[in-house]
Every structure is written in C-alpha cells, then in structure tokens.
Amino acid sequence: MIGPASGFRARAGAALMGAALALAAFPGAQAQPAPQLPESSQDAAIMCFYSAVLTGRGQAEPMAEAMWFLFDAARTATADAPDGFVDKVEELVAAPPPNLDTLTTDAPAMLPQCASRYPLISSKRAITLPADAFARDMQCLALTIYLSDMAQGDLDDTGSEAFVTRLQALETRLTARLTPERYQAAGLADEAARNLALARALRDVSPIGNLMSILTACEAAAA
C-alpha cells in the first residue's frame, strides 16, 4: 500500500509552525474600535485568519476552520501558477496581520466582517464533494493531512487530542482506499506526482466551503 505523501506533510507542518510563532509574538493591546477589513484580499484574509484563531483561543478546531481564509487567498494569488499554492499558503500563514498591535482586542469584532466578506466559510452552507471517487478521496486526504499536521503542532494542546484522533482515523481509511492500482490508473506512479496531486486537490478545497463541514462530509463518504 502506498502511504501518505511525506513531502506534502512536511510542507504543511512548516506552514503551521510559522503561524504558531506569529501567535506567540502577539503583544498586549489597547482597547479601541476594530478596524475595517482592508480592500486587499490577501491582507483581509490574514486579518480574518488570526481573528478567528485568537477568538478560538488557539484551539485546534477553530484554527482548522480559520485556515479557509488563507487557502482562499492563496488560491486567488496563484490563479496563474496553481502549482505554487502550498508555497503561497506558507507565505501567508507566516505573515503578520496589518493590525498586529491591537488584534487581541480587535479579534471578536472582526469576525462579523469576515463572515460578511467571505460567506463561503459559513458552516450552514451545504457541502458538495467531487462526484469522481478518486478526486474526492484525494481532496479529502489532502485536507485531512493538512489539518492533522496543524492540530499536532497547535500551541495549546488542550482539547486537540480528540481532533487529532478523529483526523488520524479518517486518514487511515482514506489511505486504505487509495490503493496502488488507483494511483497507477490516475497516472500517479511516484511520490512526487502524488504530492503534486495532493497540493492541487488542497487548492480546490476553499470553493467547496467550510473546512470542518468538508471534513464531516469526507468522513461520511469514507465510511
């Protein structure tokens, strides 16, 4: 059986380490009105990401859900060079938000703006996974690997163990489904090709909707 793509895992883990370091560097803040989201989609996405992470107190599941903002911004930024998606995510996740000095105070008030600017992140929206079984399994595996690495590198481990266990169980099922024969049939005979396919599959996640809702749909599809 072909195991999870190690190169893809390493890149995901490196990205979330940057997020952890950025969070640890946040200073105290003075109370003041929350700023409006900037016009720049990239700056707005970074601001929304950190607002959601801080409001969720750095817990694994809120951080997983917040990654949607950076996935969507990276997808837009790599429209002309899609294979650079994972590199762009790493760049965005390591970038400080424009309102770094006041973000600990701003965060809760920023979230309604983020929800309005990015309606696809709503957990109330229906999720439609790819109809093709191989494409669906690859997309679910890509998201599961990324979120698993994120959860295991979370700053605050409280409450993340159950989430990690959940992700590992899904990854085991998906890995078992993605047999060598299926990879061969898709023209993915080596690890490099599989890593690239996983990165491309991850790039196509944000248009589907809320990441935690996608995860639940993937669990149902892989049951």
KOLDOLUM-84168 format. One line per field, with one value per residue (C-alpha): residue number from 0; y, z, x; residue in three letters. Coordinates in Angstrom, 1 decimal, decimal comma. Example, Ala and Ser with C-alpha at 12.3 -4.5 7.8 and 13.67 -1.06 7.14 Angstrom:
2
n <- (0; 1)
c2 <- (-4,5; -1,1)
c3 <- (7,8; 7,1)
c1 <- (12,3; 13,7)
res <- (ALA; SER)
***
This chain:
223
n <- (0; 1; 2; 3; 4; 5; 6; 7; 8; 9; 10; 11; 12; 13; 14; 15; 16; 17; 18; 19; 20; 21; 22; 23; 24; 25; 26; 27; 28; 29; 30; 31; 32; 33; 34; 35; 36; 37; 38; 39; 40; 41; 42; 43; 44; 45; 46; 47; 48; 49; 50; 51; 52; 53; 54; 55; 56; 57; 58; 59; 60; 61; 62; 63; 64; 65; 66; 67; 68; 69; 70; 71; 72; 73; 74; 75; 76; 77; 78; 79; 80; 81; 82; 83; 84; 85; 86; 87; 88; 89; 90; 91; 92; 93; 94; 95; 96; 97; 98; 99; 100; 101; 102; 103; 104; 105; 106; 107; 108; 109; 110; 111; 112; 113; 114; 115; 116; 117; 118; 119; 120; 121; 122; 123; 124; 125; 126; 127; 128; 129; 130; 131; 132; 133; 134; 135; 136; 137; 138; 139; 140; 141; 142; 143; 144; 145; 146; 147; 148; 149; 150; 151; 152; 153; 154; 155; 156; 157; 158; 159; 160; 161; 162; 163; 164; 165; 166; 167; 168; 169; 170; 171; 172; 173; 174; 175; 176; 177; 178; 179; 180; 181; 182; 183; 184; 185; 186; 187; 188; 189; 190; 191; 192; 193; 194; 195; 196; 197; 198; 199; 200; 201; 202; 203; 204; 205; 206; 207; 208; 209; 210; 211; 212; 213; 214; 215; 216; 217; 218; 219; 220; 221; 222)
c2 <- (0,0; 3,5; 5,6; 9,3; 11,6; 12,6; 15,7; 17,1; 16,5; 18,3; 21,4; 21,6; 21,3; 24,0; 26,4; 25,9; 26,4; 29,9; 30,5; 29,3; 31,6; 34,6; 33,9; 33,7; 37,1; 39,0; 41,8; 43,2; 45,6; 48,9; 48,8; 50,6; 50,2; 47,3; 48,4; 47,7; 44,9; 46,2; 46,1; 43,8; 40,3; 39,0; 41,4; 40,8; 37,0; 37,2; 39,5; 37,2; 34,1; 35,5; 37,0; 33,5; 31,8; 34,2; 34,2; 30,4; 30,7; 28,9; 25,6; 23,1; 23,1; 26,9; 27,1; 24,4; 26,2; 29,5; 28,0; 28,5; 32,2; 31,5; 28,7; 31,0; 33,9; 31,6; 30,1; 33,6; 34,6; 31,5; 31,7; 31,9; 29,4; 26,9; 24,6; 27,4; 27,1; 25,4; 27,8; 30,7; 29,3; 29,0; 32,7; 33,8; 31,9; 33,3; 36,9; 39,1; 40,8; 44,5; 45,2; 43,1; 45,6; 45,6; 42,2; 40,6; 43,3; 43,6; 39,8; 39,3; 42,4; 41,4; 38,1; 39,5; 41,5; 38,3; 36,3; 39,0; 39,3; 35,5; 33,8; 30,5; 29,9; 29,6; 26,2; 26,5; 26,1; 22,7; 20,8; 19,1; 16,9; 15,9; 13,4; 11,4; 8,9; 9,3; 13,1; 13,0; 10,7; 12,7; 16,0; 14,5; 13,1; 16,4; 18,3; 15,6; 15,5; 19,3; 19,6; 16,7; 18,4; 21,6; 20,1; 18,2; 21,5; 23,5; 25,9; 24,8; 21,1; 21,2; 19,6; 18,8; 15,1; 14,1; 16,1; 14,5; 11,1; 11,9; 13,0; 10,1; 7,7; 9,3; 9,4; 5,6; 4,9; 7,2; 5,8; 2,3; 3,3; 4,9; 1,7; 1,4; 0,4; 3,6; 5,7; 3,9; 4,3; 8,1; 8,3; 9,0; 6,3; 8,0; 10,1; 13,4; 13,0; 12,1; 15,1; 17,5; 15,9; 16,4; 20,0; 20,6; 18,9; 21,1; 24,2; 23,3; 23,0; 26,6; 26,9; 24,0; 25,8; 25,5; 23,2; 21,5; 20,8; 19,4; 17,1; 15,8; 15,2; 13,3; 11,1; 10,2; 9,5; 7,3; 5,3)
c3 <- (0,0; -0,8; 2,4; 2,9; 0,9; 3,3; 1,3; 1,4; 5,2; 5,8; 3,9; 5,8; 9,1; 8,3; 7,4; 10,7; 12,7; 11,2; 12,5; 15,9; 16,1; 14,9; 17,5; 20,3; 19,3; 19,7; 22,3; 24,6; 23,0; 23,9; 23,7; 20,6; 17,8; 15,4; 12,0; 8,8; 6,7; 4,1; 0,4; -0,3; -0,3; 1,0; 3,9; 4,7; 4,7; 7,1; 9,4; 9,4; 9,9; 13,1; 14,4; 14,2; 15,7; 18,6; 19,2; 19,3; 21,9; 19,6; 19,8; 17,0; 15,6; 15,3; 13,8; 11,3; 10,3; 10,1; 7,5; 5,0; 4,8; 3,8; 1,4; -0,4; -0,6; -1,8; -4,4; -5,7; -5,7; -7,6; -10,3; -13,0; -11,3; -9,4; -8,5; -6,2; -4,0; -1,0; -1,1; -1,1; 1,9; 3,8; 2,9; 4,1; 7,3; 8,4; 7,6; 10,5; 10,2; 9,4; 12,9; 14,8; 17,7; 18,5; 17,2; 20,6; 21,3; 17,7; 17,0; 18,2; 16,5; 13,3; 12,8; 11,7; 9,0; 7,9; 7,8; 5,6; 3,3; 3,0; 3,1; 1,8; 5,2; 6,9; 8,5; 7,4; 3,7; 2,1; 1,1; -2,3; -2,7; -6,1; -7,8; -9,0; -6,3; -6,8; -6,9; -3,8; -1,9; -2,9; -1,9; 1,5; 2,1; 1,3; 3,7; 6,4; 6,2; 6,4; 9,3; 11,1; 10,9; 12,1; 15,0; 16,2; 16,0; 17,8; 20,5; 23,0; 23,2; 25,4; 23,6; 20,5; 21,2; 20,2; 17,0; 16,1; 16,8; 14,5; 11,7; 12,0; 11,8; 8,6; 7,1; 7,8; 5,9; 3,0; 2,7; 2,6; -0,2; -2,3; -3,4; -5,7; -8,5; -8,2; -8,2; -11,2; -13,1; -12,4; -13,7; -10,2; -10,1; -7,8; -4,6; -6,4; -8,6; -5,7; -3,7; -6,6; -7,0; -3,2; -3,4; -6,4; -4,6; -1,5; -3,7; -4,8; -1,3; -0,4; -3,1; -1,6; 1,7; 5,5; 6,2; 9,2; 7,3; 4,4; 6,9; 8,2; 4,6; 3,9; 7,0; 5,7; 2,2; 3,5; 6,0)
c1 <- (0,0; 1,2; 1,4; 0,7; 2,9; 5,7; 6,8; 3,3; 3,1; 6,4; 5,3; 2,0; 3,8; 6,3; 3,5; 1,7; 4,9; 5,0; 1,5; 2,5; 5,5; 3,4; 0,7; 3,3; 4,7; 1,4; 1,8; -0,9; -3,4; -5,1; -8,9; -10,2; -12,7; -11,9; -10,6; -12,5; -11,2; -8,7; -9,6; -6,6; -8,0; -4,6; -4,5; -8,1; -7,7; -4,7; -6,6; -9,6; -7,4; -5,7; -9,0; -10,6; -7,6; -7,4; -11,2; -10,9; -8,1; -5,6; -7,6; -7,1; -10,6; -11,1; -7,6; -8,5; -11,7; -9,7; -7,3; -10,1; -9,2; -5,6; -6,5; -8,9; -6,4; -3,6; -5,9; -6,6; -3,0; -1,9; -4,5; -1,8; 0,6; -1,5; 1,4; 2,7; -0,4; 1,3; 4,2; 1,8; -0,1; 3,2; 3,9; 0,5; 0,5; 3,8; 2,8; 1,6; -1,8; -2,0; -3,5; -1,0; -0,7; -4,4; -5,5; -6,1; -8,7; -10,0; -10,5; -14,1; -15,4; -13,6; -15,4; -18,8; -16,9; -15,1; -18,3; -19,9; -16,8; -16,4; -19,9; -18,5; -16,9; -20,3; -20,9; -24,5; -23,8; -24,3; -21,1; -20,8; -17,7; -16,3; -18,5; -15,5; -14,5; -10,7; -10,8; -13,0; -10,7; -7,6; -9,2; -10,3; -6,9; -5,1; -7,3; -7,0; -3,2; -3,0; -5,4; -3,7; -0,3; -1,9; -3,6; -0,5; 1,5; -1,1; 0,1; -2,5; -2,9; -6,0; -8,8; -6,9; -6,2; -9,7; -9,5; -6,1; -7,6; -10,5; -8,2; -5,9; -8,8; -10,0; -6,5; -6,2; -9,5; -8,6; -5,1; -6,5; -8,9; -6,2; -4,6; -1,6; -3,9; -6,0; -2,8; -1,5; -4,8; -4,6; -1,1; 0,4; 3,1; 5,6; 5,6; 6,4; 3,4; 1,2; 2,5; 1,7; -1,8; -2,4; -1,4; -3,6; -6,5; -6,0; -6,0; -9,6; -10,9; -11,9; -14,6; -16,4; -17,0; -16,3; -13,3; -14,9; -18,0; -15,9; -14,2; -17,5; -18,6; -15,4; -15,9; -19,4; -18,1; -15,3; -17,4)
res <- (MET; ILE; GLY; PRO; ALA; SER; GLY; PHE; ARG; ALA; ARG; ALA; GLY; ALA; ALA; LEU; MET; GLY; ALA; ALA; LEU; ALA; LEU; ALA; ALA; PHE; PRO; GLY; ALA; GLN; ALA; GLN; PRO; ALA; PRO; GLN; LEU; PRO; GLU; SER; SER; GLN; ASP; ALA; ALA; ILE; MET; CYS; PHE; TYR; SER; ALA; VAL; LEU; THR; GLY; ARG; GLY; GLN; ALA; GLU; PRO; MET; ALA; GLU; ALA; MET; TRP; PHE; LEU; PHE; ASP; ALA; ALA; ARG; THR; ALA; THR; ALA; ASP; ALA; PRO; ASP; GLY; PHE; VAL; ASP; LYS; VAL; GLU; GLU; LEU; VAL; ALA; ALA; PRO; PRO; PRO; ASN; LEU; ASP; THR; LEU; THR; THR; ASP; ALA; PRO; ALA; MET; LEU; PRO; GLN; CYS; ALA; SER; ARG; TYR; PRO; LEU; ILE; SER; SER; LYS; ARG; ALA; ILE; THR; LEU; PRO; ALA; ASP; ALA; PHE; ALA; ARG; ASP; MET; GLN; CYS; LEU; ALA; LEU; THR; ILE; TYR; LEU; SER; ASP; MET; ALA; GLN; GLY; ASP; LEU; ASP; ASP; THR; GLY; SER; GLU; ALA; PHE; VAL; THR; ARG; LEU; GLN; ALA; LEU; GLU; THR; ARG; LEU; THR; ALA; ARG; LEU; THR; PRO; GLU; ARG; TYR; GLN; ALA; ALA; GLY; LEU; ALA; ASP; GLU; ALA; ALA; ARG; ASN; LEU; ALA; LEU; ALA; ARG; ALA; LEU; ARG; ASP; VAL; SER; PRO; ILE; GLY; ASN; LEU; MET; SER; ILE; LEU; THR; ALA; CYS; GLU; ALA; ALA; ALA; ALA)
***
